[in-house]
Amino acid sequence: MMSNQLAILQVVIPLIAAPLCLLVRHAKLTWLFALTISALCSVIALLLLQQVTTHGPVVYALGDWQAPIGIEYRIDVLGAYLLTIVTSISTIILLASSSINKSELSKQKQPLFYVAYLLCLTGMLGIIVTGDVFNLFIFIEISALASYTLIAMGKDRRALTAAFSYLLVGTLGATFILIGIGLMYMLTGTLNMHDLSVRLVELSQSRTLFTAFSFFIVGVCLKLALFPLHWWLPNAYTYSPSVASAFLAATATKVAIYILLRFIFGVFGQEFSFSALPLQNILMTLGIVGILVASTMAIYQKNAKQILAYSSIAQIAYMILTLGFNSHNGLLATLIHIFNHALMKGALFLALAAVMYRIGSMEIKQFAGLGKQMPWTFAAIVIGGLSLVGIPLTVGFISKWYMIVASLENGWWPVALVIVFGSLLAAVYVWRIFETAYLQTAHEPNKQIKEAPLRLLIPVWLLTLANIYFGIDVRFTQNIAELATQSILGSAM
């Protein structure tokens, strides 16, 4: 069936396209080529989403070697949901990337940027589609190595330090993940995720399995930047090129959450995962502390990208908190927030990229008076900021609503209060940007700064309007997230 071929095409197309960018060399043509590839991947993702919601999971055996002997690509509702998010966000960000990269990267670096970008995209898509744990590790490393390269291309010299810090943490995380995979293979003799999920049931009392579980989860949390393993993320987002910041902030953490979901509920199993270790208490505690600490730290930052970076750490903590509920509504809230947070951060980082394009700085004090000089750009930042806070008619409100409902159904009203308080802290750091842009006088009143060009505003507003549309009409998000939740919990039973 053609739908089965789409699973392999989702990975092969960007993988082959990446080195071809080196042959094109011309900056504009390379951008157009990368945009076309990303758009094609987005179409494939939508076709796969339609297929799995209608006919069930799509399975592809590489080389016709059937699992568990061969490598299997398996896409269910959760996988297709993540594929749609990653490819759609990637395509919209690439729409704006030509102008942004022209102002931040030299002509020689731009083709290399798109090589790394497509490899990073390949890694993320591979993580989502693969049904083999060692293959998963390979794709994690492809994505990570490409991410280090993207970050290191930032024009600020601190980008190199940020990339090196990420490299150290990423290597440590990858080592932990590989140890976990090795121990699982030693116990079962298989690398196929579905086969593992069956064989590990009989080994639930094995100390080696406890060790494998611990190593794997800690390794993923290092990659995820879960508090307190987050220290590499702020500088990585702040000093990387604006396109890389937007892409990684909107997609990378969502893929890491996907890995946690896939292994906690699918491979290791829900019963084992939450009984082998006090996982619920650990995740909920780290989630609550992460929300409060990261949101507080965001308030005191002087750089707008750094504010959003600490905000991302807080948003990761929200998703980990609700995942830790170990309930239907908690999982539903996590999946809905994966989609909504991608829209929020994509819109905000792209809007900041438009500001960077005009003023060449991300320092908050340089935003004085820009609300009037760049009205469309800052209107997008206002809407994205309100969504981050959780104001009604935005996707942020939908996320917070589901999180609070999931908290209250378990009688955890203090947790619900933490979620509300986290929104109040978000209002404080978002207000700092609003106040500077709209209420402070420009440092050079006579210097007129132009609005961002239309080619930047269109993708910014595509994501901004999506924040409003999906905050009003929640049918798509809710329906797909509900199907994915049922699929995950069904496989975990």
C-alpha positions as CSV (number, residue, x, y, z in Angstrom):
1,M,0.0,0.0,0.0
2,M,1.1,3.5,-0.8
3,S,0.4,4.6,2.8
4,N,3.0,2.1,4.0
5,Q,5.6,3.7,1.7
6,L,4.8,7.1,3.2
7,A,6.3,6.0,6.5
8,I,9.8,5.5,4.9
9,L,9.5,8.5,2.6
10,Q,8.9,10.7,5.7
11,V,12.5,10.0,6.7
12,V,14.3,9.3,3.4
13,I,13.2,12.5,1.7
14,P,14.8,15.0,4.1
15,L,17.8,12.7,4.7
16,I,18.7,12.6,1.0
17,A,17.8,16.3,0.5
18,A,20.2,17.5,3.3
19,P,23.5,16.7,1.4
20,L,21.9,17.9,-1.9
21,C,21.9,21.4,-0.4
22,L,25.7,21.4,-0.6
23,L,25.4,20.8,-4.4
24,V,23.0,23.7,-4.8
25,R,25.2,26.1,-2.9
26,H,23.3,29.2,-3.9
27,A,21.7,30.7,-0.7
28,K,18.3,31.5,-2.2
29,L,17.9,28.2,-4.1
30,T,19.0,26.2,-1.1
31,W,16.3,27.9,1.0
32,L,13.6,27.2,-1.7
33,F,14.8,23.6,-1.9
34,A,14.6,23.1,1.9
35,L,11.2,24.8,2.1
36,T,9.9,22.5,-0.6
37,I,11.2,19.4,1.2
38,S,9.7,20.5,4.5
39,A,6.3,21.2,2.8
40,L,6.4,17.8,1.2
41,C,7.1,16.2,4.6
42,S,4.1,18.2,6.0
43,V,1.8,16.8,3.3
44,I,3.0,13.3,4.0
45,A,2.4,13.8,7.7
46,L,-1.2,14.9,7.1
47,L,-1.8,11.9,4.8
48,L,-0.4,9.6,7.5
49,L,-2.6,11.3,10.2
50,Q,-5.7,10.7,8.0
51,Q,-4.6,7.1,7.4
52,V,-4.1,6.2,11.1
53,T,-7.2,7.9,12.4
54,T,-9.3,6.0,9.7
55,H,-7.6,2.6,9.3
56,G,-5.2,2.2,12.3
57,P,-1.4,2.1,12.6
58,V,0.8,2.2,9.5
59,V,3.7,-0.4,9.6
60,Y,6.7,-0.6,7.3
61,A,9.4,-3.3,7.4
62,L,12.7,-2.0,6.1
63,G,14.0,-4.4,3.4
64,D,11.0,-6.6,3.9
65,W,12.7,-8.0,7.0
66,Q,9.8,-8.5,9.4
67,A,10.1,-7.4,13.0
68,P,11.5,-8.4,15.4
69,I,14.4,-9.4,13.2
70,G,14.3,-6.4,10.9
71,I,13.8,-2.7,11.7
72,E,10.2,-1.7,11.7
73,Y,8.6,1.8,11.2
74,R,5.3,2.0,13.1
75,I,3.1,5.1,13.1
76,D,0.0,5.3,15.3
77,V,-2.2,8.3,16.2
78,L,0.4,9.7,18.6
79,G,3.2,9.4,16.1
80,A,1.1,11.0,13.2
81,Y,0.1,13.8,15.6
82,L,3.7,14.6,16.4
83,L,4.7,14.3,12.7
84,T,2.0,16.8,11.8
85,I,3.2,19.3,14.5
86,V,6.9,19.1,13.7
87,T,6.6,19.3,9.9
88,S,3.9,22.0,9.9
89,I,5.9,24.2,12.3
90,S,9.1,23.5,10.3
91,T,7.5,24.6,7.0
92,I,6.1,27.9,8.4
93,I,9.5,28.8,10.1
94,L,11.3,28.1,6.8
95,L,8.9,30.5,5.0
96,A,10.5,33.3,7.1
97,S,14.0,31.9,7.2
98,S,15.4,33.3,3.9
99,S,15.2,37.0,5.0
100,I,16.2,36.2,8.6
101,N,19.3,34.2,7.7
102,K,20.3,36.8,5.2
103,S,20.7,39.3,8.0
104,E,22.3,36.9,10.5
105,L,24.4,34.5,8.4
106,S,27.0,35.0,5.6
107,K,26.2,33.6,2.1
108,Q,28.7,30.8,2.6
109,K,27.1,29.6,5.8
110,Q,23.5,29.7,4.6
111,P,23.6,26.4,2.5
112,L,25.3,24.7,5.5
113,F,22.6,26.0,7.7
114,Y,19.9,24.3,5.6
115,V,22.0,21.1,5.5
116,A,22.0,21.0,9.3
117,Y,18.3,22.1,9.5
118,L,17.2,19.2,7.2
119,L,19.3,16.7,9.1
120,C,17.8,17.9,12.4
121,L,14.3,17.5,10.9
122,T,15.3,14.0,9.7
123,G,16.4,13.1,13.2
124,M,13.1,14.3,14.7
125,L,10.9,12.5,12.2
126,G,13.0,9.3,12.5
127,I,12.6,9.4,16.3
128,I,8.8,9.5,15.8
129,V,8.4,6.8,13.2
130,T,10.9,4.2,14.2
131,G,9.8,1.1,16.1
132,D,13.4,0.0,16.9
133,V,15.2,1.3,20.1
134,F,18.7,1.3,18.6
135,N,17.4,3.1,15.5
136,L,15.8,5.6,17.9
137,F,19.2,6.2,19.4
138,I,20.7,6.8,16.0
139,F,18.0,9.3,15.1
140,I,18.4,11.1,18.5
141,E,22.1,11.6,17.7
142,I,21.5,12.7,14.1
143,S,19.1,15.4,15.5
144,A,21.4,16.3,18.3
145,L,24.5,16.7,16.1
146,A,22.6,18.8,13.7
147,S,21.3,20.9,16.6
148,Y,24.8,21.6,17.9
149,T,25.8,22.8,14.4
150,L,22.7,25.1,14.1
151,I,23.4,26.7,17.5
152,A,27.1,27.2,16.8
153,M,26.3,29.2,13.7
154,G,25.0,32.1,15.8
155,K,26.9,35.3,15.1
156,D,27.6,36.0,18.8
157,R,30.7,34.2,20.0
158,R,28.8,32.9,23.0
159,A,27.0,30.6,20.5
160,L,30.1,28.4,20.4
161,T,30.1,28.1,24.2
162,A,26.3,27.4,24.2
163,A,26.8,24.7,21.5
164,F,29.7,23.1,23.5
165,S,27.6,23.1,26.7
166,Y,24.7,21.4,24.8
167,L,27.2,18.9,23.3
168,L,28.5,17.9,26.8
169,V,25.0,17.5,28.2
170,G,23.8,15.8,25.0
171,T,26.6,13.3,25.0
172,L,26.0,12.5,28.7
173,G,22.2,12.1,27.9
174,A,23.0,9.9,24.9
175,T,25.4,7.7,27.0
176,F,22.6,7.2,29.6
177,I,20.1,6.3,26.9
178,L,22.5,3.8,25.2
179,I,23.3,2.1,28.5
180,G,19.5,1.7,29.1
181,I,19.0,0.3,25.6
182,G,22.0,-2.1,26.1
183,L,20.6,-3.4,29.3
184,M,17.2,-4.0,27.7
185,Y,18.8,-5.9,24.9
186,M,20.8,-8.0,27.3
187,L,17.6,-8.9,29.1
188,T,15.4,-9.7,26.1
189,G,17.6,-10.2,23.0
190,T,15.4,-7.8,21.0
191,L,15.4,-4.2,20.0
192,N,11.9,-4.0,18.6
193,M,9.7,-1.7,20.8
194,H,6.6,-3.8,20.4
195,D,8.5,-7.0,21.1
196,L,10.2,-5.4,24.1
197,S,6.8,-4.4,25.5
198,V,5.7,-8.0,25.5
199,R,8.9,-9.5,26.8
200,L,9.5,-7.0,29.6
201,V,6.2,-7.9,31.3
202,E,7.8,-11.2,32.5
203,L,10.9,-9.3,33.8
204,S,9.1,-6.8,35.9
205,Q,10.9,-7.9,39.1
206,S,14.4,-7.7,37.5
207,R,16.8,-5.3,39.1
208,T,18.6,-5.0,35.7
209,L,15.3,-3.7,34.2
210,F,15.0,-1.1,37.0
211,T,18.5,0.0,36.2
212,A,17.7,0.2,32.4
213,F,14.6,2.2,33.1
214,S,16.4,4.6,35.4
215,F,19.3,5.2,32.9
216,F,17.0,5.6,29.9
217,I,14.6,8.1,31.7
218,V,17.4,10.2,33.1
219,G,19.0,10.3,29.7
220,V,15.9,11.5,28.0
221,C,15.3,14.1,30.7
222,L,18.8,15.5,30.1
223,K,17.9,15.9,26.4
224,L,14.5,17.4,27.4
225,A,16.0,20.0,29.7
226,L,13.8,19.0,32.6
227,F,14.5,21.1,35.7
228,P,17.1,20.8,37.3
229,L,18.9,19.3,34.2
230,H,18.0,22.5,32.2
231,W,21.1,24.6,32.5
232,W,22.2,24.2,28.9
233,L,19.0,25.4,27.3
234,P,18.8,29.2,27.9
235,N,22.1,30.0,26.2
236,A,21.4,27.5,23.4
237,Y,18.1,29.3,22.5
238,T,19.5,32.8,23.2
239,Y,22.7,32.8,21.1
240,S,21.7,30.5,18.2
241,P,20.4,32.0,14.9
242,S,16.8,33.1,15.2
243,V,15.5,30.5,12.8
244,A,17.2,27.7,14.8
245,S,15.8,29.1,18.1
246,A,12.3,29.2,16.7
247,F,12.6,25.7,15.2
248,L,14.2,24.0,18.2
249,A,11.9,25.8,20.8
250,A,8.8,24.8,18.9
251,T,9.7,21.2,18.1
252,A,12.7,19.6,19.9
253,T,11.2,19.4,23.4
254,K,7.9,18.0,22.0
255,V,9.8,15.1,20.4
256,A,11.6,14.4,23.7
257,I,8.2,14.3,25.5
258,Y,7.1,11.9,22.8
259,I,10.0,9.6,23.7
260,L,9.0,9.6,27.4
261,L,5.4,8.9,26.5
262,R,6.3,6.1,24.2
263,F,8.6,4.3,26.7
264,I,6.8,5.0,30.0
265,F,3.4,3.8,28.7
266,G,4.3,1.7,25.7
267,V,7.7,-0.1,26.1
268,F,8.1,-0.4,29.9
269,G,4.4,-0.3,30.5
270,Q,2.3,2.0,32.7
271,E,2.1,-0.4,35.7
272,F,5.9,-1.1,35.8
273,S,6.9,2.6,35.2
274,F,4.8,4.0,38.0
275,S,5.6,1.1,40.5
276,A,9.3,0.4,39.8
277,L,10.2,3.9,41.0
278,P,8.0,6.6,42.7
279,L,7.7,8.1,39.3
280,Q,4.5,10.0,39.9
281,N,6.0,11.8,42.9
282,I,9.3,12.5,41.1
283,L,7.7,13.9,37.9
284,M,5.1,15.9,39.8
285,T,7.7,17.4,42.2
286,L,10.1,18.3,39.4
287,G,7.2,19.7,37.4
288,I,6.0,22.0,40.2
289,V,9.5,23.2,41.2
290,G,10.4,23.7,37.5
291,I,7.3,25.8,36.9
292,L,8.0,28.1,39.9
293,V,11.8,28.4,39.5
294,A,12.0,28.8,35.7
295,S,9.1,31.3,35.6
296,T,10.7,33.3,38.4
297,M,14.1,33.3,36.6
298,A,12.4,34.5,33.4
299,I,11.2,37.6,35.2
300,Y,14.8,38.8,35.9
301,Q,16.2,38.2,32.4
302,K,17.3,41.2,30.3
303,N,17.3,39.5,26.9
304,A,13.9,38.7,25.3
305,K,15.1,35.3,23.9
306,Q,16.4,34.4,27.3
307,I,13.0,35.2,28.8
308,L,11.3,32.8,26.3
309,A,14.0,30.2,26.9
310,Y,13.3,30.1,30.7
311,S,9.6,30.2,29.8
312,S,10.2,27.0,27.7
313,I,11.7,25.3,30.7
314,A,8.6,26.2,32.7
315,Q,6.3,24.9,29.9
316,I,8.3,21.6,29.8
317,A,7.7,21.4,33.5
318,Y,3.9,21.8,32.9
319,M,3.9,18.9,30.5
320,I,6.0,16.7,32.9
321,L,3.6,17.6,35.7
322,T,0.5,16.5,33.9
323,L,2.3,13.4,32.5
324,G,3.1,12.5,36.1
325,F,-0.6,12.5,37.1
326,N,-0.8,9.0,35.5
327,S,-4.4,9.6,34.5
328,H,-6.5,9.9,31.3
329,N,-7.1,13.6,31.7
330,G,-3.5,14.3,32.7
331,L,-2.2,12.6,29.6
332,L,-4.8,14.4,27.5
333,A,-3.6,17.8,29.0
334,T,0.0,16.9,28.1
335,L,-0.8,16.0,24.5
336,I,-2.9,19.1,24.0
337,H,-0.2,21.3,25.4
338,I,2.4,19.7,23.1
339,F,0.4,21.1,20.2
340,N,-0.4,24.5,21.8
341,H,3.1,25.2,23.1
342,A,4.5,24.6,19.6
343,L,2.2,27.3,18.3
344,M,3.0,29.7,21.1
345,K,6.7,29.4,21.0
346,G,6.8,29.3,17.2
347,A,4.9,32.5,16.9
348,L,6.9,34.3,19.7
349,F,10.4,33.3,18.5
350,L,9.5,34.2,14.9
351,A,8.2,37.6,16.0
352,L,11.4,38.2,17.9
353,A,13.3,37.2,14.8
354,A,11.5,40.0,12.9
355,V,12.5,42.4,15.7
356,M,16.1,41.2,15.4
357,Y,15.9,41.7,11.7
358,R,15.2,45.4,12.2
359,I,17.1,46.4,15.3
360,G,19.8,43.7,15.6
361,S,19.3,43.3,19.3
362,M,17.3,41.2,21.7
363,E,17.9,43.3,24.8
364,I,14.6,44.4,26.4
365,K,15.8,48.0,26.8
366,Q,16.2,48.3,23.1
367,F,12.5,47.5,22.6
368,A,11.5,51.0,23.9
369,G,8.9,52.5,21.6
370,L,8.9,49.7,19.1
371,G,5.2,48.9,19.8
372,K,4.3,52.0,17.7
373,Q,7.1,51.6,15.2
374,M,6.5,47.9,14.5
375,P,2.8,47.6,15.3
376,W,2.1,44.3,13.4
377,T,5.2,42.5,14.8
378,F,4.4,43.6,18.4
379,A,0.7,42.8,18.0
380,A,1.8,39.2,17.3
381,I,4.1,39.3,20.4
382,V,1.1,40.5,22.5
383,I,-1.1,37.7,21.3
384,G,1.6,35.1,21.7
385,G,2.3,36.5,25.2
386,L,-1.3,36.4,26.2
387,S,-1.5,32.8,25.0
388,L,1.6,32.0,27.1
389,V,-0.2,33.4,30.1
390,G,-3.4,31.5,29.4
391,I,-5.9,34.2,28.5
392,P,-9.3,33.0,27.1
393,L,-9.6,32.7,23.3
394,T,-6.0,31.6,23.0
395,V,-4.5,28.1,22.9
396,G,-2.8,28.8,26.2
397,F,-6.1,29.0,28.0
398,I,-7.2,25.6,26.6
399,S,-4.0,24.0,27.9
400,K,-4.3,25.5,31.4
401,W,-8.0,24.5,31.5
402,Y,-7.2,20.9,30.8
403,M,-4.4,20.9,33.3
404,I,-6.5,22.3,36.1
405,V,-9.4,19.9,35.3
406,A,-6.9,17.0,35.5
407,S,-5.6,18.3,38.8
408,L,-9.0,18.8,40.4
409,E,-10.3,15.4,39.3
410,N,-7.7,13.9,41.6
411,G,-8.4,16.4,44.4
412,W,-5.0,18.0,44.0
413,W,-6.2,21.6,44.4
414,P,-2.7,22.8,45.6
415,V,-1.4,21.6,42.2
416,A,-4.1,23.6,40.4
417,L,-3.1,26.6,42.4
418,V,0.5,26.2,41.3
419,I,-0.7,26.1,37.6
420,V,-2.6,29.3,38.2
421,F,0.3,30.9,40.0
422,G,2.6,29.9,37.2
423,S,0.3,31.8,34.8
424,L,0.6,34.9,37.0
425,L,4.4,34.7,36.9
426,A,4.2,34.4,33.1
427,A,2.1,37.5,33.1
428,V,4.9,39.4,34.9
429,Y,7.7,38.5,32.5
430,V,5.4,39.0,29.5
431,W,4.4,42.4,30.8
432,R,8.0,43.5,31.0
433,I,8.2,43.2,27.2
434,F,4.8,44.9,26.7
435,E,5.6,47.8,29.0
436,T,9.0,48.5,27.3
437,A,7.5,48.4,23.8
438,Y,4.4,50.4,24.4
439,L,4.8,52.6,27.5
440,Q,8.5,53.6,27.3
441,T,9.9,56.3,25.0
442,A,12.2,55.3,22.2
443,H,15.9,56.0,23.0
444,E,16.2,57.8,19.7
445,P,12.8,59.4,19.0
446,N,13.9,60.8,15.6
447,K,15.1,57.4,14.4
448,Q,12.2,55.7,12.6
449,I,12.4,51.9,12.6
450,K,10.4,50.3,9.8
451,E,7.9,47.5,10.3
452,A,9.2,44.0,9.4
453,P,8.7,43.1,5.7
454,L,5.6,41.2,4.6
455,R,7.6,38.1,3.9
456,L,8.4,37.9,7.6
457,L,5.0,39.0,8.8
458,I,3.0,36.4,6.9
459,P,4.6,33.3,8.6
460,V,4.5,35.2,12.0
461,W,0.8,35.8,11.6
462,L,0.1,32.3,10.4
463,L,1.2,31.0,13.8
464,T,-0.3,33.9,15.7
465,L,-3.7,33.4,14.1
466,A,-3.4,29.7,14.8
467,N,-3.0,30.6,18.5
468,I,-6.4,32.2,18.3
469,Y,-8.2,29.8,16.0
470,F,-7.2,26.7,18.0
471,G,-8.0,28.6,21.2
472,I,-11.6,29.0,19.9
473,D,-12.2,25.8,17.9
474,V,-10.6,23.0,19.9
475,R,-12.2,20.1,17.9
476,F,-9.1,19.1,16.0
477,T,-6.7,19.2,18.9
478,Q,-9.1,17.6,21.4
479,N,-10.2,14.8,19.0
480,I,-6.7,13.8,17.9
481,A,-5.3,14.1,21.5
482,E,-8.2,12.0,22.8
483,L,-7.5,9.3,20.2
484,A,-3.8,9.3,21.0
485,T,-4.6,9.1,24.8
486,Q,-6.8,6.1,24.3
487,S,-4.2,4.5,22.1
488,I,-1.4,5.1,24.7
489,L,-3.4,3.9,27.7
490,G,-4.8,1.0,25.6
491,S,-1.3,-0.2,24.8
492,A,-0.3,0.2,28.4
493,M,-3.0,-2.0,29.8
